[in-house]
Amino acid sequence: MAADAAPAPTISFDDFLAVDIRVGTIVRIEAFPEARKPALKLFIDFGPDIGQKKSSAQVTKYYRPDTLLGRQVAAVVNFPPRQIGPFMSEVLTLGFPASEGDVVLIGPERKVPDGGRMF
């Protein structure tokens, strides 16, 4: 989605609450050479209630695996899993587009408990 895209239609607060956005810590990273666009496989720990989930993320422009390990990120945890090539992505890791459109991850500015829900 482009940075200059028109705003989405107005939704209710209940619609917003239906999207479960949680914070988790990246505990493992694997290369994803089969992806059509450069991507990494992220394994994210969302704490004891949700556990560890997998995500495919096109973040190779600004992030190397060694800079991602231990980083907290925000993700939507209640979308259905999505098959991306041979990999099943279980959560949608969130980010914003930089000026060239590449992904900049979002996460808390300081450490918070894994599994915390965004409000």
Secondary structure, 3 states (H helix, E strand, C coil): CCCCCCCCCCCCHHHHHHCCEEEEEEEEEEECCCCCCCCEEEEEECCCCCCEEEEEECCCCCCCHHHHCCCEEEEECCCCCEEECCEEECCEECEEECCCCCEEECCCCCCCCCCCECC
